[in-house]
Amino acid sequence: MGTADVEAVWRIESARIVAALTRITGDFGLAEDAAQEAVAEALVSWSRASPANPAGWLMATARRRAIDAIRRRTALQDRYALLAVAPAVDQEVDPNKIGDDVLALMFIGCHPVLSREARVALTLRVVGGLSSEEIARAFLVPVPTVQARITRGKKAIAAARVPFELPPADKRRERLGGVLSVLYVIFTEGSTATSGDRLLRPDIAHEAIRLARTLAALQPEEPEVHGLLALCELTAARFPARTGPDGTPVLLGDQDRRLWDLSAIRRGLAALAKASSRGLGPYGLQAAIAAVHASAPSVEATDWDRIVLLYEALGRVAPSPVVELNRAVAVAMASGPTQALAIVDELIASNRLPGSHLVPTVRGELLTRLGRRPEARAELELAVRLCANQCERSVLLRKAAALD
């Protein structure tokens, strides 16, 4: 069994292993370290002989590593004694508890005591099973930076004495919002990279979808979980058409909609139907907007009036300058650029998106449609200076050059 096989087993089983060890030891950091040591041992051992039960081998090895670590902690002999006489691994892992264990692990990885960067890194590491190197590549940061975030995160959890348990029922929905926001950050970085030379990072986006599916299976009664899953599926459905063979971005109006992933659209619409059962929240409303796009045969045939209404609803439940900017784009398509320009100018006057390339990008498009070419070119050139993603910058440069 090679490295790829070990990585595949780890990706599938990591959350269950870390969750079970955390419940047994009561120490999240120790559990994650022991699991990582088991993987390192597997890379050597499995090259000689493959175990009959790879997941069980990893669990048993990680448990032994945890016992060894606790044995070395002289101040924790009582915990070691309790762990040492625990039943065998196969008896410890109650199938009925696995779901709750993994869900509790998600809540720990997204705990409010952590910074947003640490939440993202820990969630991808301990729930998603990604290595520090994979996380670093996804977010274009040095590997030591990722490792430091993970280490600080584990220390923060230990210092705050965060228990390994599901939040109380009265706090669970509030804490669930934090979990959803982390998954959303991961997905959006994959769907439109904030920096670098690639527009899309499908691997990280699909990891967010996998985690969202896991969460939806563990929390089937929460509409917003299905709303986030629907949003991710419907957005990812357009990935095959969003870039050309050389990675160049393809704008919505120029995309070959025959390339859209119909299976992902069907999954997204099914998740949206579940999200709609008790009224749509912020993620559900964004998914509903994505569904309008997914069902339209062309940009011209899109129901832009409905999209405007959905953005207005989204602005009421989750107001933000980005929502207003997107509403302006929809208004331009539904009613023309003049009304939309007023919305954008109000955003600029209130300085609600300082430093963002999105505002001059949209304003440049609107001014182009109004025939105000010199002003439009100036806006697009400003957008180029502010944009950190090289693919997006190349599109903006071409648009600005076309206005000469």
C-alpha positions in Angstrom: 0.0 0.0 0.0 1.6 3.3 -1.1 1.5 6.9 0.0 -1.6 7.7 -2.0 -3.5 4.8 -0.3 -2.5 6.0 3.2 -3.6 9.5 2.3 -6.9 8.2 1.0 -7.6 6.2 4.1 -6.6 9.2 6.3 -8.8 11.6 4.4 -11.8 9.4 5.0 -11.1 8.3 8.6 -9.2 11.2 10.1 -12.2 13.0 11.6 -13.5 9.8 13.2 -10.1 8.9 14.6 -9.3 12.3 16.1 -12.9 12.7 17.5 -12.8 9.3 19.2 -9.3 9.9 20.7 -10.4 13.3 21.9 -13.4 11.7 23.7 -11.2 9.0 25.2 -8.3 11.3 26.3 -10.2 14.5 26.9 -7.3 16.4 25.1 -7.9 17.7 21.6 -4.3 18.6 20.9 -3.0 15.3 22.1 -5.5 13.4 20.0 -4.6 15.3 16.8 -0.9 14.8 17.5 -1.3 11.1 18.1 -3.3 10.6 15.0 -0.7 12.4 12.9 2.0 10.2 14.4 0.0 7.1 13.4 -0.2 8.4 9.8 3.6 8.9 9.8 4.1 5.3 11.1 1.6 4.0 8.4 3.7 5.5 5.6 6.6 3.3 6.7 4.8 0.2 7.9 2.2 -0.1 5.1 4.9 0.0 2.4 6.0 -3.4 3.8 2.7 -5.0 4.5 -0.9 -3.7 4.2 -3.2 -4.2 7.2 -6.4 -6.1 6.7 -8.3 -3.2 8.4 -6.4 0.1 7.6 -8.8 2.3 9.6 -8.6 0.0 12.6 -4.8 0.0 12.3 -4.7 3.8 12.4 -7.1 4.0 15.3 -5.1 1.4 17.4 -1.8 2.9 16.6 -3.0 6.4 17.4 -4.4 5.2 20.7 -1.0 3.6 21.6 0.7 6.9 20.7 -1.8 8.8 22.9 -1.0 6.4 25.8 2.7 6.8 25.3 2.3 10.6 25.4 0.2 10.5 28.5 2.6 8.1 30.2 5.3 10.8 29.7 3.2 13.4 31.5 3.9 12.7 35.1 1.2 15.1 36.2 -1.4 13.1 34.4 -0.9 9.6 35.8 -4.5 9.3 36.9 -5.6 9.9 33.3 -3.1 7.4 32.0 -4.4 4.8 34.5 -7.9 5.3 33.3 -6.9 5.1 29.6 -4.7 2.1 30.0 -7.5 0.0 31.4 -10.0 1.1 28.7 -11.6 -1.5 26.6 -10.1 -2.6 23.2 -10.4 -0.1 20.3 -13.1 -1.9 18.5 -15.2 -1.8 21.7 -14.4 1.8 22.4 -15.7 3.2 19.1 -19.5 3.1 19.5 -21.0 3.5 16.0 -23.9 5.4 17.5 -21.5 7.9 18.9 -19.4 8.5 15.8 -21.8 11.1 14.4 -21.9 13.1 17.7 -18.1 12.8 18.0 -17.4 14.2 14.5 -20.0 17.0 15.0 -18.3 17.9 18.4 -15.0 18.0 16.6 -16.4 20.5 14.1 -17.6 22.7 16.9 -14.2 22.5 18.6 -12.3 23.4 15.3 -14.6 26.4 14.9 -14.7 27.5 18.5 -15.1 31.3 19.2 -11.8 31.4 21.2 -9.9 30.9 17.9 -9.0 33.4 15.2 -10.7 33.0 11.8 -7.4 31.8 10.3 -6.9 29.2 13.1 -10.5 28.0 12.7 -10.0 27.4 8.9 -6.6 25.7 9.4 -7.8 23.4 12.3 -11.0 22.5 10.5 -9.2 21.5 7.3 -6.5 19.6 9.3 -8.6 17.7 11.9 -11.9 17.4 10.2 -10.9 17.4 6.5 -7.7 15.5 7.0 -5.6 17.9 4.9 -1.9 18.2 5.6 -0.2 21.5 6.5 1.4 21.5 3.0 -2.0 21.1 1.3 -3.6 23.9 3.4 -0.6 26.1 2.7 -0.9 25.5 -1.1 -4.6 26.2 -1.0 -4.3 29.6 0.8 -0.9 30.5 -0.7 0.8 30.9 2.6 4.1 29.4 3.9 3.8 25.9 5.5 5.3 27.3 8.8 2.5 29.8 8.9 -0.1 27.1 8.7 1.7 25.0 11.3 1.9 28.0 13.6 -1.9 28.6 13.3 -2.6 25.0 14.1 -0.3 25.0 17.1 -1.7 28.3 18.4 -5.2 27.0 17.9 -4.6 23.9 19.9 -3.0 25.8 22.7 -5.9 28.3 22.8 -8.4 25.4 23.0 -6.3 23.8 25.8 -5.9 27.1 27.7 -9.7 27.8 27.5 -10.4 24.3 28.6 -12.9 23.7 25.9 -14.7 20.5 26.7 -15.1 17.8 24.0 -18.9 17.9 23.8 -21.7 19.3 21.7 -22.7 22.8 22.7 -25.9 23.0 24.9 -29.1 23.1 22.8 -29.7 26.8 23.5 -26.3 27.7 22.2 -25.9 25.2 19.4 -27.6 27.1 16.6 -25.5 30.2 17.4 -22.3 28.1 17.4 -23.4 26.4 14.3 -23.3 29.7 12.5 -19.6 29.8 13.2 -19.1 26.4 11.7 -21.0 27.4 8.6 -19.0 30.6 8.2 -15.7 28.7 8.3 -16.9 26.3 5.6 -18.1 29.3 3.6 -14.7 30.9 3.8 -13.0 27.7 2.7 -15.4 27.4 -0.3 -15.2 31.0 -1.4 -11.4 30.8 -1.4 -11.7 27.8 -3.7 -14.3 29.3 -6.0 -12.6 32.7 -6.5 -9.0 32.8 -5.1 -8.2 36.0 -3.4 -4.6 35.9 -4.7 -2.2 34.0 -6.9 -2.3 33.0 -10.6 -5.4 30.8 -10.6 -9.0 31.9 -10.6 -10.3 28.6 -9.2 -8.9 26.1 -6.6 -11.4 23.3 -7.1 -9.7 21.0 -4.7 -10.2 23.3 -1.7 -13.8 24.2 -2.9 -14.7 20.5 -3.1 -13.2 19.8 0.3 -15.6 22.5 1.7 -18.5 20.7 -0.1 -17.5 17.4 1.4 -17.4 18.9 4.9 -20.8 20.6 4.2 -22.3 17.3 3.2 -20.9 15.7 6.4 -22.5 18.5 8.4 -25.8 18.2 6.6 -25.9 14.5 7.4 -25.2 15.2 11.1 -27.6 18.2 11.4 -30.4 17.3 9.0 -33.0 19.5 10.7 -31.0 22.7 10.3 -32.2 24.6 7.1 -29.1 26.8 6.8 -26.8 23.8 6.7 -28.7 22.7 3.6 -28.7 26.3 2.4 -24.9 26.4 2.5 -24.6 23.0 0.8 -27.0 24.1 -1.9 -25.0 27.4 -2.5 -21.7 25.4 -2.8 -23.1 22.8 -5.1 -24.8 25.3 -7.4 -21.8 27.5 -7.5 -19.4 24.6 -8.1 -21.6 23.4 -11.0 -20.3 26.3 -13.1 -16.6 25.6 -12.5 -16.1 23.7 -15.7 -17.2 26.7 -17.8 -15.6 29.5 -15.7 -12.1 29.1 -17.2 -10.7 28.4 -20.6 -8.2 25.6 -21.3 -5.3 28.0 -20.3 -7.0 29.0 -17.1 -8.2 32.3 -18.5 -11.4 33.5 -16.7 -14.6 33.2 -18.8 -17.3 35.7 -17.8 -20.9 34.5 -17.1 -22.2 35.8 -20.4 -19.6 34.0 -22.4 -19.7 30.6 -20.6 -20.8 27.5 -22.5 -23.6 26.4 -20.2 -23.5 22.9 -21.7 -20.4 22.5 -19.6 -22.2 23.2 -16.3 -22.4 20.1 -14.1 -26.0 19.0 -14.2 -25.5 16.5 -11.4 -24.2 19.2 -9.1 -27.2 21.4 -10.1 -29.6 18.6 -9.2 -27.9 18.1 -5.8 -27.9 21.8 -5.2 -31.6 22.2 -6.0 -32.4 19.2 -3.7 -30.5 20.8 -0.9 -32.3 24.1 -1.5 -35.6 22.4 -1.3 -34.6 21.1 2.2 -33.4 24.6 3.2 -36.7 26.1 2.1 -38.7 24.0 4.6 -38.7 26.7 7.3 -37.8 29.9 5.4 -34.5 30.8 3.8 -31.7 32.3 5.8 -28.6 34.1 4.3 -27.0 31.0 2.8 -30.4 29.8 1.5 -31.1 33.1 -0.2 -27.7 33.1 -1.8 -28.4 29.5 -3.0 -31.8 30.7 -4.4 -29.9 33.3 -6.4 -27.5 30.7 -7.7 -30.5 28.5 -8.6 -32.0 31.3 -10.8 -28.7 31.4 -12.7 -28.5 27.6 -12.9 -31.9 27.3 -14.4 -31.5 30.1 -17.0 -30.5 29.2 -20.6 -28.6 32.5 -21.1 -27.8 35.7 -19.4 -30.5 37.5 -21.4 -33.1 34.9 -20.4 -32.2 35.1 -16.7 -35.0 36.3 -14.3 -33.1 39.4 -13.1 -36.1 40.9 -11.4 -36.3 37.8 -9.2 -32.6 38.1 -8.4 -33.0 41.7 -7.4 -35.8 40.7 -5.0 -33.7 38.0 -3.6 -30.8 40.4 -3.0 -33.2 42.8 -1.3 -34.3 40.0 1.0 -30.7 39.0 1.6 -29.9 42.7 2.4 -32.6 42.6 5.1 -31.5 39.4 6.9 -27.7 39.8 6.4 -26.9 43.4 5.3 -23.4 43.9 3.9 -21.7 46.1 1.3 -20.9 43.1 -0.9 -24.7 42.3 -1.0 -25.4 45.8 -2.0 -22.8 45.7 -4.7 -24.2 42.4 -6.1 -27.7 44.0 -5.9 -26.4 46.8 -8.1 -25.2 44.4 -10.7 -28.6 42.7 -10.7 -30.4 46.1 -10.9 -28.2 47.0 -13.9 -29.3 43.9 -15.7 -33.0 44.3 -14.8 -33.4 48.1 -15.1 -30.3 49.6 -16.7 -27.0 51.0 -15.5 -28.2 54.4 -14.3 -30.1 53.2 -11.2 -27.3 50.7 -10.5 -24.6 53.4 -10.6 -26.5 55.3 -7.9 -26.2 52.3 -5.6 -22.5 51.9 -6.2 -21.8 55.7 -5.7 -23.6 55.5 -2.4 -21.3 52.6 -1.3 -18.3 54.7 -2.3 -19.6 57.8 -0.5 -20.1 55.8 2.7 -16.6 54.1 2.3 -18.1 50.7 3.0 -15.7 48.7 0.8 -12.4 50.5 1.1 -9.5 48.9 -0.8 -11.7 46.4 -2.6 -11.2 45.9 -6.4 -14.8 44.9 -6.7 -16.3 48.4 -6.4 -14.2 50.0 -9.2 -14.7 46.8 -11.3 -18.5 47.2 -11.1 -18.4 51.0 -11.5 -16.2 50.6 -14.6 -18.7 48.2 -16.2 -21.6 50.5 -15.5 -19.7 53.6 -16.9 -18.8 51.6 -20.0 -22.5 50.8 -20.6 -23.3 54.5 -20.1 -20.7 55.4 -22.7 -18.5 57.3 -20.2 -15.4 55.6 -21.5 -12.5 57.7 -20.0 -14.1 57.4 -16.5 -14.7 53.7 -17.1 -11.1 53.2 -18.0 -9.9 55.0 -14.9 -12.1 52.8 -12.7 -10.9 49.6 -14.3 -7.2 50.7 -14.0 -7.9 51.3 -10.3 -9.4 47.8 -10.0 -6.3 46.3 -11.6 -4.1 48.0 -9.0 -6.3 46.7 -6.2 -6.8 43.1 -7.4 -4.4 40.5 -6.1 -5.6 37.6 -8.3 -3.5 37.6 -11.5 -6.3 35.9 -13.6 -8.8 38.6 -12.7 -6.3 41.3 -13.3 -5.7 40.1 -16.8 -9.4 40.3 -17.6 -9.5 43.9 -16.1 -6.5 44.9 -18.1 -8.1 43.7 -21.4 -11.3 45.6 -20.6 -9.4 48.8 -19.8 -7.4 48.4 -23.0 -10.6 48.0 -25.1 -11.7 51.5 -24.0 -8.7 53.3 -25.7 
